[in-house]
Amino acid sequence: MSLNRRTLIQSAGAGALLSAIGQQVFAQALIENLKIVTGFAAGGTSDTTCRRVAVRLTGTYAKTAVVENKTGAGGQIAIQYVKGQPADGATLLQSPTSMFTIYPHIFKKLPYDPVADVTPVSLACVFDFGFAVGPLVPPSVKNVADFIAWAKANPAQANFGSPAAGSTPHFVGAMLGQRNGVDLKHAAYRGTQPAMADLLGGNVAAVSGPIGDITQHLPTGKVRILATSGAKRNRFAPDVPTFAEQGFKDMVHSEWFAFFLPAKAAPELVTRFNAALKTALASKDVVDGMATFGLEAMSSSPAELADLLKQDTAKWGPIVKAIGFTAEA
């Protein structure tokens, strides 16, 4: 099964059905205190997604909903934490899917089983990546070809940051360097915002990260987005050409955020949480709020999410092998 934005973004008609489902679901007793866990720093797209959804789940699914940022190890610490929590609906993980689809190919041993230790509940959103440069790169660099030429001429400064080693944006930058004969040194951060801080400070040449984490810094005048990673131009950066438009046809990648419960969550709990999340993700304030960060809100069934994870895991295997990156590299 193939998932796409049109089939997953909630329509007005679907909203009426969800409302009817929701009335039955929410008639059940509210969870006392809900923790939504993210593995990335406050202020970034993952954190923002959690906080927008937490507001909508308060009073509908739970009496209170708070966000906990358990950063480190590229999102692994958060997943490891959630897998050890009771599957009673009081702890919810929100994570980019690369921790489940790419990490198994690059880490010999993970502190969690990407299939057995969590229960898929719903997608949260989809987004493209941007590749941006800052003050370290001269204004004459206006596109990807210019950046490659500059990087070859300035090998000591040819580097880029990403939100985590082994994440999708890491591989976007790694593929760019490898396929153009440039040694782009990678710097891993605990989220895109710390990487952007170093970009603005002239400590790193470029950043590969979620488009919304980059566009919010455009008003500073210090950041230039050279390309986006989607199959077509990103609606949040319509003036920026894609990698594919610039001749890099195999550089087409988007990513999903998704919600998970700990393993062995009861089917009725998963159904209840899925309905609550669908209602939250279809609400105008969440859709509009997430859009300000370059995120397209969407939801899915648990089965659709599980299928998507399988597809993406199979897709990334040969890419990781071709790049040759491992956790020890």
N, C-alpha and C positions, 0 to 999 in steps of 0.2 A: 504494500500500500504506500502511495506517495502522498505526502502532506504538502499543502501550499497555503499561502497567505489567504487567498480568497475563500478557501473552504473552511479555514479555521477561525478567521476573525468573526466575531459574533455579529449577526445581522439583527435588525429590529424584530423580525419575525421570530427568530430564535430566542430573543429576549423575553417574549411573552411566555414561551414554553418554559424557559428557565425560571421565570417568576412563579409559575404554577408548581414546578418541581420544588422550588425554594420554600414555598409555603409549607409543604409537607416536611421537608428536611429540617427547617429551622424550628419546627414545632417541637423538636427534640430538645432536651436540656442543653444549655450552652456549656461549652468547655470553660472551666474557671479561668485559667490563664494560658494563653497560647504564646509560644516562643517561635518566631520565624528566624531561622538561622541562615546566615550568609557567610561565605568564606572570604569576603572582600571588604575593603575599607569603606567607611562612611563617606558619602558624597558621590560615590560612583554609581553606575547604572544598576548593578545587582542590588546594592543597598537601597537605591531609590525605588526599584520595583517592589522590594519587600515592604517598604514603608507605605507606599501607596495602597498595597493590598491589605496591609495590617489595619489601616483605617476602616476599610470596607468590611473586614471580618469582625471588627469590634461591634458587639451588640447583635450580630447575626449568627456567627459561628461560635464566638467566644465572648466572655464578659470583658476581658482585656486581651490585647495582642501587642506584643513588644518585639522589636528586632534585636538580635544579638549578632555582632560582628566577630566571628571567630576566625581571624585572618591567619595566614601562614601556609607554607607548603603548597601554594598555588591552589587553594581551595580544599586540600585534603584534610586539614584539621577539622573543618566544619563537618565534612561528611563522616569522619571518624567519630566526632562527637555525637552526631545524630544517630548513627547506627547503634550506639550504646544506650539510647533513651528508650523508655517504654513506648510501645506502639499503641498508645492510648489516645492519640489525636491532639496531644498537648504540645508536641514538638514537630515543626514542619521545616524541611530543608528547601531552600531555593538555591539553585546552582546552574551555572552554564553547563551545557551537556558535554563539553570537552573533557571534564573530569571523569566522565563515564565512557566516552567513545574514543578519546585519544590517549589518555593516560595508560590504559591497559597495554598499549603498544610501546610505551617508552619506559615504563617502570617495571623492573623485574619483580618487585613486590610492593603492593599497595597496602595501606593500613585498613582497607575495606575491599569487599567484593562488589564490583559495580553492578552486578545483577542480584546477588543473594542478600545484600545488606540493606537495600532500600526498596520501597514500594512506589512505583510511578503513580502520580496522581493526575497531573495536568501540565501542559505547556503553559508558559506565562507570557512570552513575547518572542519576537524574532528581530534580529538586527544585523546590519552590515558592519564591516570594519572600515576604518579610515587609516590611511598612512600619511602622517603629518610630520612636518619639519618645523624647527624653531630657530631662534637667533644664531645658533651655531652654524647654520647653513646659509650661505649668502642669498640675497634676494633674487639673483639671476637664476637660481634653481626654481623652475616653475612647473615641472612635470616629472614623471618617474624617470624618463630617459636622462633628464638633466641631473637628477639625484644620483643615478648610477654612474654617470660620468664624473660627478663631483667626488663620489665615494672612491672611485678608482684613483683619482688624483690626490686624495687626502686619506690614505688608509688608516692613519693614526686616529682620525676622527670619525671613521665610518662605523657607526654603531646605531642601535635602535633599542628602545625599551618596549616592554609589553607587560600586561598585568600578571603574568605567571609563566614560568618555564614549562613548556609542553602544552600551553594553551593554544587555541586556534590563532589568535593574533601573533603569537610567537612564530608559528609555522608560516603565516602569511609573509612576515619579514624574512624568515629563513629561506623560503622558496624564492623570494625576490632576489636575494643575494646569490643563492646557489645557481639559479638558472641564468644569471647574467655575469657570472664569473667574478663576483665581488664578495670579499670576506666581510660581511656585516656582523660585527660583534654584537651579541645579544646581552641585554641587561634585564633581569627579571625583577619585578616589583610586586608588592602586596596590593595589587589593584592598579587600575589605569591612572587614577588621580595622583598617586605619588610619582608615577612616571611622567605625567604632564607637568608636575612641579619642577622636575629636573629638566624637562624640555624647555620650559619657560626661563629657567635659570641658566640655560646654555651649557648644562652638564651632560646632555645627551643630544645627538643630532636629530633623531627621529623617534616617533612613537607609533606603534601599530596597536590599535585598540578599538573598542566599540565606538561607532561614529558619534554617539551622543556624549561620550566622555571627552571628545575632542571639540565638537562644535560649540560647547559652552564656553570655551576659551578663545574663540575667534574675536570677540570684542576687544581683547587685549591688543590686537594688532601684531602679536608676536608669533602667531601660529598660522601655517599655511597647509591646507590639506592637498596632497598631490594626487591622491586616488582613493576611490572606494572599492569595496570588494564584491559588491552584488552583481547579479546578472544584468541589471539595468541601473541607471543613475538613482542614487538614493534621494528620496523625497525631502530629506532633511538637509541635504547638501546638493541641490539640483545643478549647481554650476560646476561641480567637480566631476570630471570624467572618470569612468571606472578603469580598473586595470585592463580589462578586456578591450575597452575603447582605445587604449594606448598601446595595443599590440600584445598584451600579456593574456592570451586567451585562456590559459589554464589557471588563472588567478581569480577564480570565481568561488567565493565562500561566504556564507552567512552562518549565523549561529542562533541557537535557541537558549532561553532560560526556561527552566522547568521546576516544578514543585514535586517533592518526594516526602513520604512518610517513612519511618523506620520499617524494617522488614517485618513480615508477618502481621501487618495491620489487617484487621478484620475487613472483609469485603464490604459490609454495610458502612463501616467507617470511611473507607475509600470512596464509596459512592456519595456519602454525605459531604465529604470534603471536596470532592470534584464538583458537586453542584454549587457549593458555597464559592469556590474559586471561579467557576464559570460566571456566576452572577457578579462577583467583584470585578472580574476582568472585562465584563461587558459594560460596566458603568461608565458614564461619560467622563466623570472626574478622573477615573483611573486611566482611561484611554487617552484623554487630553494631557493628563499629567505625565504619563510615560512618553508621549510624543515629544514633549519638551526636551527629553533626553535621548531622542532618536530611536525610541523603541516602539514597535508595533504590537500592541496588546493582542493576545489571542489565547485560546484555550483548546483543549483536546480531551478525548476520553483517555482513561488510563491505558487501554489497549493500544490506542494510536501512538501515545508517547512511547510505550514499550517497543512498538514496531519501528518508530523513528530512531530510537537508540540503537537498535540492531542494524539498521541501514547505515547509520553514520559510523558505527564501529567498523563495519566491513569496508566502508569508503576510505577511512583514514589509515588503515593498515598499510597498503602499498605506498601511500604518500610518505608516511613516517619512515618506512624502509628505504625509500629513494633518497630522502634527506639524510638519513643516517644518524639522526639524533636519538640519544638515549638519556636517561636521567643522569648517567655518569659522564656524559659528553661535556 
